[in-house]
Amino acid sequence: MTGSMTLAEPGLLAAMRRAVLDKCAVDSPKYAALAAARAAWNA
């Protein structure tokens, strides 16, 4: 990585959020904050 991408890059933050939620759903499906994060980030 060259560090040329920032959070201002269209779609980057959304893709990172989606990846984190997907990873948590697989690794820790009963993680208490997962539902709250999904609700907050999908709103």
C-alpha positions as CSV (number, residue, x, y, z in Angstrom):
1,M,0.0,0.0,0.0
2,T,1.2,3.4,-0.9
3,G,-1.0,5.3,1.5
4,S,-2.6,7.2,-1.4
5,M,-6.2,6.5,-0.3
6,T,-8.0,8.4,2.4
7,L,-11.4,8.2,3.9
8,A,-12.5,10.8,1.4
9,E,-12.2,8.1,-1.3
10,P,-15.8,7.4,-2.4
11,G,-17.1,4.2,-1.0
12,L,-14.0,3.3,1.1
13,L,-15.5,3.9,4.5
14,A,-18.6,2.0,3.6
15,A,-16.6,-0.9,2.3
16,M,-14.5,-0.9,5.5
17,R,-17.6,-0.8,7.7
18,R,-19.2,-3.7,5.8
19,A,-16.0,-5.7,6.0
20,V,-15.8,-5.2,9.8
21,L,-19.5,-6.2,10.3
22,D,-19.1,-9.3,8.1
23,K,-15.9,-10.3,10.0
24,C,-17.6,-9.9,13.4
25,A,-20.7,-11.7,12.3
26,V,-18.6,-14.7,11.3
27,D,-16.1,-14.6,14.2
28,S,-18.4,-13.6,17.0
29,P,-22.1,-13.8,15.9
30,K,-23.3,-13.3,19.5
31,Y,-21.1,-10.2,20.1
32,A,-23.5,-7.9,22.0
33,A,-22.4,-4.7,20.1
34,L,-22.8,-6.3,16.7
35,A,-26.5,-5.5,16.5
36,A,-26.0,-2.0,17.7
37,A,-23.2,-1.4,15.2
38,R,-25.4,-2.8,12.3
39,A,-28.2,-0.5,13.3
40,A,-26.0,2.6,13.6
41,W,-24.0,2.0,10.4
42,N,-26.9,0.9,8.3
43,A,-29.1,3.9,9.2
